[in-house]
Amino acid sequence: MESQFAAGETVLPRPVEVLPIPALAAATRKLADKLMERFRMKEPAALALAQAAVDPSAARQAAESPERLPVPGGLILAIRAEVWARNIVPDPRNPRTGPSRRHPVSDMIGKGEATRFRPLAESIAAPGRRPELLQKLANQEHLAWAAQQAKAYVLDHNDWRDSIRNQGVMTEVWIAATTFQHGDGTPEVTAPVTAEGSSRVTSVHDLLGLRSADVPYIQDVAKLRSHIRKLNEAISAAEDPLQVDPDLAVMLRCEKMPALLLVGFEPNNGTSADFGVAVKSLVALRHVDYPKPWGEAAENEALADAVVDEIERQGLITPAKAEWVRGALAPEKAHEAGFSADPAVRAASIVRLFAERDQAVHSAVRIAITSQSTRKNITTKLLIDIASSLVMRSVAEEDGRKRERMRKYLKAAFSGELAKDWQATFRGTDELSAAALAEVQRGESGAATRELAARSAYPLVVNGQLAADRGTTDNDQPDRRHPGEVIDRMRNTSHGVHQLKQTLYDFAAGRRARKVDETGQVVRNADGRDILVTDSDLRRTFPPAGAGPALTPAPENPAELLGNALHGLAMAVQTLESAVKAVETVQSEDGTRVIDSLGADKGDCEAWRNVLQDVLFKLPLWQQRSIQRLGTDAEDPGDLEEGFDDDDDVGEDVSGDDD
C-alpha cells in the first residue's frame, strides 16, 4: 500500500466511511415544527436549521432535553447534531478580522478592493426574544465581499486546512439561525451561520470548492442528495477504503461536521441580556484561550463594539452617535448627522466616553465587558485600550506594523491626566485653545487643557511626531516618558498650549504640525522654511517637571541667561537628590542604614537646612511671579491666530527626526 502521508505529517488520516443520505422532506419538516413549537422560532429560521441537520430525527429527540450552556446573564439552549457543511455559512464578520477592518470614518470606503464596502455591522437579536440573529447587508454582493475578506484573513492567520484534510472537523461548531436583510430590496434569506467564526468552516468550504456567500441563496436538497450518493458509490467501488482517491477522501471527511445548534436563551432574573448578547458572550468565552486567542487588538475591537452597543441599548447615547463612535459614518455623513468630521475631535469624545465617571455609563461599560470577558476589574488602562481601538478606525494607514505601533502609542498618549474628569465638546479650536490658555494663565490647568490635549494626541501620534519609548538602540529620545506624560507637560504651559493649537490647525489643513515659539508664531529656519516638530524636539522643548528650561548654547538676552541659570539649578537639585540617595544606601554589616545610627555633623546639617529653607521660601514666590506674568503679559487670545498662516509650502524637518 502506498503511503498517504504528506511531508511533516505525524498523525494517520481518519478513515473514511459511507455518508448518510440527506433526510426526506417529511423528516426535515417535523424537526422544523419542533423548533418552532419548543423554542418559538419563526419558520424560515427553523427550516434553515432543520435542513442543515444530517439526522433530523435525532435532532428532534435532542430538542426535548437541550443542553444548557452557562454564559454571563443566563443559559443558552443548544441541540447537539451533525450538520451538512454545504448548508451552513461561516460568519462573514469573523471577529479575527477586527483589526484589519477599514471603517467609513477612515474615508477609505470605495477606494480599493479591500475597502469596496463598509464592514458588516454586528448581527443583532431578532425581536420578540426569538433565538435568531439579524444581519443587515447593502446587497448580496456586500455579503460576497465580506465573506471573501474574512476567508482571506482566516486562511492567512488561522488555517485549519491541513488538519481538516486528514481528520475532518472533530469539535462542534456553534450555529445560530441568521436572517440576512438587504438594503437594496432583495428578499431576506435565512441560513445557519457559525457564531464563532468559524475558521474551520471556512477551511472546509475551501477544501470543498464552495463559495460561502452562495449558501444562503442556493438550497437544493435534491442536488445534495445526488452528490452524496455519488460519493458513496465511489467509496463502495473501492476494494480497500484506505486506498480511496485522496481528493475523494477529503470530500468525505468534509461533507458533515459536529455542531451545536443554538436555539434558545434563558436570562437570569434581573438581567436585560438578549439572545444576541448571550451568543457573543459564549463566543468570547471560547476564544479567551481556545482554539487560538484572537490577540489583544482583536479582543479590544470586539469589546469596543460590545460597549458601544450596550450604551446605545440602554439609551445613554443616540443611535446616530453610536454610529459615529463606532466609525460607521464617513466624514461627510458625520457632518450631515451633526457630528464632527474631524477624527481628532472624535478621538477625544471616545476617550471621554470610555473614561466617563457617570454611574449609568460606567455600569453599561461594565455589563458589556464582563459579558465578553472574564475580567471583573474594569481598570482605566483597559478602558483606554478599548477606546483606542475605536479611535484607530479613523486611521487610513495600510501597513499592519505601523498600525499596531500607532495603536500602542495612542494608548500611551491617552493615559494619565486625560482619563480624569473633563467634558468632550464640539468647540472650535480657537475657542478651546483660548479657554485652555486662560486656565494656564490662572495656574489652574483643567478641563479645557485636557480636552485640547486629547484632541492633539491623535494627530501627533498618527503623523509620527510623538512616540512611546523606543528603547536604547539608535535612539535620540532625550527621555523615556510615554506620550501622555509629554502631552500633559505641554498642556500645563502657555508654549505647550500654543503648540497643541498649532497641531490641530495643521492637521485640519492636511499637514504635519509645525513648531511654534512661546508666543505661538510658526518657527522657520534660516531659509525661511517651516520647521516640523518631532518627538525628540517636543521632549526637549517640554522636559519633565523639575528638569528646568532647555539649555541655550549662546544666550543673548536676560531671559535666555535666566533660563540657563534655572537649568543649572535643576541639574543641582537632581544631583542633590542623587547625593541624598547615595547617603542612605550606605549600610552596615547587619543591613541597616549607617546614616540612621551615626547621623551627620550638626553644623553641616544646620548649614544645609538653612540653604534649603531659603530655597523653599523662594520657589513659591517664583512660581507666583510666573503665573502673574503669563496672566498680564500674554497676548490676547484673539491675536494668537497670527501664527497660523495658510502657507501650504511646508519645508523640511531640519531636526531630521522622523519616526
N, C-alpha and C positions, 0 to 999 in steps of 0.2 A: 504493500500500500504506500502510495506516495504521500509524504508528509504535507499537512496543510498549514504548518507553522509559517508565519511570516517572520522576518528578521526582528529579533528582540522579543518575540512573544514567549511567555513562560507559562501560560495557562491554556489548557486544552479547550478548543472551541466547544460550545454547548451543542450536544446532539440535536438534530432537527427532528420534527415529528409532524404528522399529518394535522392539518388545521381543521377546526370545526367549520361546518358550512354556516354562513350567516343565517340568522333566525328568520322564520317566516313573519309576514306582516302581522298575523294574529298575536304572536308572542310579544312582538315589539309593542303592539297596541295595549296589551294587558299591563306591561311594565309602565308605559306612559300614563295609563289610567291610575295605577297605584301611586305614582309620583304626584299626580295632580290631587288625588284624594288625601294621601297621607301627609304631604308637605306643602300643599297649597300652591303648587307651581302652575303657571299658565301652560296651555297645550304646546306651543312651539318649543318652550324650554324642556318640557317633559319628553316630547318626541325626540328632541336632539340628543338627550342623554340616553334614551331607550335605543335609538338607532346605533349609538356608539357601542352599546353593550354587546359583547360576544355571546353571552348566555343570558338573555332577558329573564328566563325563568329563575335562575339562581339569584340574579339581582333583585327580582321581586320578593324572593324569600328573605334576602338580606335586609330589605326595606322594612320588614316587620320589626327588626331589632337593630336599628342603625348604630354605628359606632359613634361615640361621643368624644370629641377632641377638645380638651380644655384650651381656651385662649383667654387673654385678659378681657374681662367683660362678660364671659359666658361660655357656652359649649357649642361647637359646630357639629352638626349631624352629618355623617358620611356613610356611604354604601361602598363596600369593597367589591370590586368587579374587574373583569378583564375587558378591555376596550379595543376596538379596531383602530389602528394608527391612522388609517386613511379617513376616519370620521372625526378626528379631533384636531384642534388648532393650537400650536404653541403661542403663548402670549406675544402679540406683536409689539407690546410695550414692555419687553423684558427689562426688569429692574437693573440688570447688569449694565445696560446701555446708558444709564442715567448721566454719568459724567461726560459722555460723548454727544449728548443731545444739544442741538442749537435751537434756541427759543426765539420767538418773534422779537423780543426785546433787543436781541443782538443785531437786528436789522440785516440778517443774512438769509432770511427765508426767501426761497425762489432764486437764489444766486448761484446755485450749483446742485448737482445730483444729491449730495449728502444733506442739502437743506431745501430740497424741492418743495416739501410740505412742512408745516409746523409739526412738532412731536404730538403723538396721540395724547389726549388727556387721560387722566386716571379713570378707570372704569368705576362706576358708582352703583350703589344698591338700587334694585328696582323698587318702585313704590309699593305700598301696601305690605311691607315686610316680607315680600316674596323672596325665596332663596335664589335669586337670579341677579346677574350683573348687566349693566348697560354700558356700551362703548360707543361714543359718538365719532363719526368719520365725516370728512368732507365729501368723499365719494369712494367708490370701490377701488380706484387707483390709489387713494390715500392709504388704504389697508395694505395693498400690494407693496407700496413703497416702504411703509413702516415694517412689514414683515421681512422684507429684503434687508433693510438696515439692521434689524435685530439678528437675522441669520448670519450676516457677515461678521457682526461683532462676536456672536456666540462661537462661531466656528474658529475665530481667531483667538479667543480668550478662554474658552471652556469647551473644547472639542471632545465629545464623547464617542466619535465615530469608530475609532479603533476598538474600544471596549465593546460597543454595541454590535459591531460587525461580527464579533466572535461569541458574544454572550447574550445578546439581546438586552432589553431593559429589564432589570432584576428587581428594582424597587418601584413602588407605586408613584404615579404622578397624580397631582391633585387637579381635579377638573370641576369647573363651575359653568353652568349654562349661561352664555353671554349673548345678548342681543346687540347686533351692530346696527346703529341708526345713522342713515346717510343724510348729509346736508343738501344733496342735490335732488332729493325726491325719490331716489331709488328705494323700493320697498325694503323694510328692515328684514334681516335674516338672523336666525339664532343658531348657534353652534356651541359644542362643548369646547371650552378654552382652558388651557392649563393655567392654574392660578400662580404657579411659582416659576414661571419662565417660559418654557422649560427647555433647558439646553438639550435634554435627552430626546424630546420630541422633535426638536429642530434637527438633531443629528439623524434620527430615524427617517424623517421626511427627505433629507438629503440623500440618504442611502437608497430610499425607495424611488428617488427621482420625482418627488412631488413638489408642487409649489403650494406652500402652506396657505397662502391667501386665497386659493381657489376652493378650499374645503367648504367654507360656509355656503358657497353658491352652487356647488355640484354635489348632490346627494343621489347617487344612482345605486340602489340596493341590488338590482339585477346584475349590473356590471361588476359589483364587488363579489357577488356570489359566483359569477362565471370566472372571475380572476382566481378566487380561492380554489375552485375545482381544478383549474389548470395547474396550479402549484401542487395540489395533492396528487394529481395524475403523474406529474413529473417525478415526485419523490417515490411514488408507488412503482414506477417503472425502473427505478434504480435497484440493482442487485444488492448493494450494500448502502444503507443510509449514511454511512460515514464517508462514502465516495460520491455523494451528491455534488453536482457542479457548485463551486464556491459562490458564484453570484446567486444561484437559486437558494443556497443555504442562508445567505444574508437576508433575502426577502422573507424566507420562512421564519427567521428569528425576529424580524422587524414588524410583521403584519399585525401582531397584537402585543399588548403590554398590560401589566397590572396597573390599577388605578383606584383612587378614592373619589367617588362622585360626591361632591359637596352639595347636600340637598336641604340643609336647614340650619337655623341658628336659634338657640335658646339663651336670651340675655339674662344676666344676673339681675336680681331685684335692684332697682335704683339706677341701672346703667342705661345710657341712651345710645349705646353702640348698635349698629345695624349689620346686616349680612356683609356689606362691602368692607366695613371696618374690621369685622371678625376675620374675613379671608386675608386681608393684609396682615393682621396680627399673626395668623397661622404661618403665612409665608415668611415673615420676619423671624419667627422662632426657629424655623428650619435653617435659615441662611446665616444665623449667627456663627455657626461652626461648620455646618454640613449642607450640601456636599462640597461646596467651596465657598469660603467667605466672599461676600461682594467686594470687600475692601472699604476703607474709611470714606472715600469720596462717594461711592455708590450708596453706601449706607446713609450718609448725610443727605444725599439727594432725596432718598425715599422718606427720611424723617422730615425733611423740609416740606415736601408736598403734604405729608400727613398733618403737620402742624397748621399749615395754611387752610387745609380742608376743614380741620376741626374748628379753627377760629371762625371761618365762614359759616360752618354748620350751626354754631352757637349764636350767630347773628352779631358777632363783635366787629366784623368788617363787612362791607357790602360785597356782593358777588363781583362787581366791577373792580373794586380794589383788590380782591383776591386774585383776579386775573392779572392785574398789574404787578402785584407782588410775585406771582409765580413766573412772570416773564412771558406770559401768553399774549401780551399786546405789543405789536410792533410800535416803534416810536411815534409814527403819525397817528396810529389808533389810540395810543395812550393820551396824546394831546387832545384828540377828539372826545375822549371819555372824561376829560377834565383833570388828568394826571400829568405829571411832568414827563417829558420825553428824555430828560437828562438822566443818564444812568448813575451819575454821582448823587443826584437828589434821591433817586430810587434806592441806592445803596444805603444812604443814611436812614431812610424810612424803614428799611428792612431791619437794620441793626437795632433801631429803636423799638420796633415791634417785638423782636425776639427777646430783648432785654427789658421789656415792659414790666413795671412793678405793679400794675393794676391786677388785683386778685383774680378777676374774671379771666383776663387774658392768660395770666400765669397758670391758672387751673386748666384752661384749654390746651396750653402747650404741654403741660404735664400729662394730660389724658392721651394726647396724640403720641408723645414719645414713649410712654410706658406701654401703649398698645402695640408698638412696633419693636420695642427693645426691652430687654430685661433690666436696663438701667433704672434705678429708683432714685438716685441722687441727681437731680437736674442742676448741673453746675453752670456757672456763667460761661466757662470755656466751651462746654458742649453747645450751649445756645448760640454763641458766636460762631462756632464751627458750622453749625447748621445754617445760620443766616448767611454765611459766606458762600455756601453752595448756591443759594438763590441769587446772590449778588453776581456770582460768576456767570450766570446765564446771559448777562449783558455783554460779555467779552467775546469778541469775534475771532480771537487767536485760534488757529487751527492746530498748531504744534502741541501734541499731548504733554510733552515735558515742560514746555513753557506754561501751559495752562495749570499744571499741578504746582509749579513754582509760584505762579500768581495766587493760586488758592491758598497756599501756605503763607505767603506774605500778607494777603488780605486778612487772614485770621489773626495774624500778629498785629496788624495795623488797627483792627477794631477792638482790641483787648484794652484792659485798664480803664482809664477815665471815660471812654466812650460807652462803657456799659453802665455808667451811673445815670442819675436822673436828668433828663432833658426832653424837649419836645421836638419831634421832626415836623418842620413846617415847609411851606412852599414859598417862603420868602425869596425874593431875588437875591443875587449875590451882593449887590450894593447894600441893600437893607440889612442882610445878615452880617456882612463884614463890618458895617458901621456899628451894629449892636455889639459885636464881638470886641471891636476896638474900644468901645465905651466901657465894657467890662474890664478890659486890661488896664485902662487908664484909671479906673477906680480901685485897681488891685483886687478885683473880685471875679476872676475868670470863672464863668459858669456855663449856663445852658447854651448861650449863643456861640461861645468859643467851641463847645463840644460839638454842636451841630456843624459848624464850619469845618472842624477837624474831621468829622465823619464823612462829610461830602468830599473833602480834599484827599482823603486817604485813597479813594478809588482811582482817580487819575494818576496820582503819584506812583501807586503800585502797578497799575495796568500799563503805564508808559515806561516802566522800568527805571523810575527816578528815585525810588525808595525801596530798599530790600531788607530782608532779615539778615541775621548774622551769616556771612559767607564762609566762616571758618578762618583758618590762618594761612592757607596756601594761596600765594599770589593775590593777596587781599590788601587793598589800600584803605579799608574802612578804619577810621581813627578810633572807633569804639565798637562794642558788641551789643549795643542796645537793640531791642526789637523795634519795628516800625512804629508801634503805638507809643513807645516812650519818646521817640524823636518828635512825632506829631504833637504829643502832649506838651513837650518843651516849647514847640513853636507857638501853640495857641496861647501860651502864657506871656508872650512878648508882643509888643507892637510890630516889631520887624517880622515876627513869625505870622501874625495876622495878615500883614500886607502880602507875605509870600503865599499864604494859603489862598488869599483872594485872587492873586495873580494866577495861581494854578488853575482855579476854576474858570477864569476868563479865557486863559489859553486853551484849556480843554474844550470849552464851548466853541472855540474858533477852530478846533481840529488840529491843534499843535501841542507840543510838549511844553511844560512850564518853563518860563524864563525867570532868571534871577532878578530880584529887586533889591534896592538898598533899604536903609532904615526908614526912608520916607515913602517907600512904595514905588519909586521910579525904576524902570527897567534898566539894568546894568548892561553896558556894552563894552566890548574890548577896544583896543587901540584902532582897529579898522572900522569901528562903528557898527559892528555886528553884535546881535543879541547873544548873551551867554545863557545857555540852558543849565538848569540846576541838576545836580547829580546827587546820588546817595551820600558820597563822601563829603561833598560840599555842604549839604544840609546838616550833616553831623558836625562839621567843623563850625558852621555858622551858628548852630543852635546846640551847643555842647551840653552835657549833663549838668544838672544843677550842682553848683559847687566847683565847677571847673573854671569859672571866671570867663571874661571875654577872650575871644581868639587873639593870639599874639600878632601885632602889626610889625612886620620886619623893619620898616623905616618910618617911624611915627613923625607926622608933620604938624600936628596941632595938639592942643591940650587934651582934647577928647581921646586921641589915639595914645598919648602919653599916659593918661589915666587908665585907659584900657590895659596897656601893658603892665602898669603897676598893679592893677587888680588881678591880672593873670598871674603875676608873681605871688600875690597874696594867696590865690587859690592853690598854687603849687606848694606854698609853705604850709597851708592848712592840711593838704594831703600828706605832706612829709611829716607833719606833727602827728597826724592820725596813725601813720605807719610806725612812728617812733614810740607812741604810747603802746601800740600792739606789741612791738618788739620788747618793751619793758615787761609787759605782762606775760610774755611767753617764756621768760627765764624761770626755770623750775628747779626745785631741789631734788634730791635723790628719791624722796617719797612722792614726787609728782605734784607737790603744792607749789604755788607761785611764790617766788622768793620776795617779790615786792610786798606781798601781804604780811610777811614776817619781819623783814628788815626795814621796809619803808625807804624814804628818800630824805636827804638833808632838809632840815626845817627852813633854813634860809633860802635854799634853792626853791622849795615849794612855794614859799611866800612870794618870791620874786616872779615866778612863773604865773601864779594866781593873779597877781596884780596886773600883769600884762594881759592875761586872758580876760579878766574882768573889764579892763579898759576897752578891749576889742568888742566884747559882748555888749557894752554900753553903746558903742558907735554903730554897730551893724543895724539895729532897728532905725536909727536916725538916717543912715544912708539909704535904707530901703524906702523910707517915707519920702525922702527928697526925690528919689526916682519916680515914685508914684505921682508926686506933686508936679514934677517937670512934665511927665507924659500927659497929665491932665490939663496943663495950662499951655504948654509949648507945642503940642502936637497939632498937625494941620487939621482943619475942619474936615470931617468925613466926606463932605460933598466935594472937596477938592482932590480927593485921593484918586479919582479916575484918570488923572493926567498921566499916570504911569502906565496906563493900559492902552497903548496905541494899537492901531489896526494894521500895522505893517506886517504883511504875511511873509516877508523875506527874512525868515529866521536863520541866523548864522550858525556856524559850527559850535559845538560844545568845546570851548577852549580848554576845559579841565581834562577832557579826554576820558572821563569815567562813565561808560555807558554799559549797563548790565544787559 
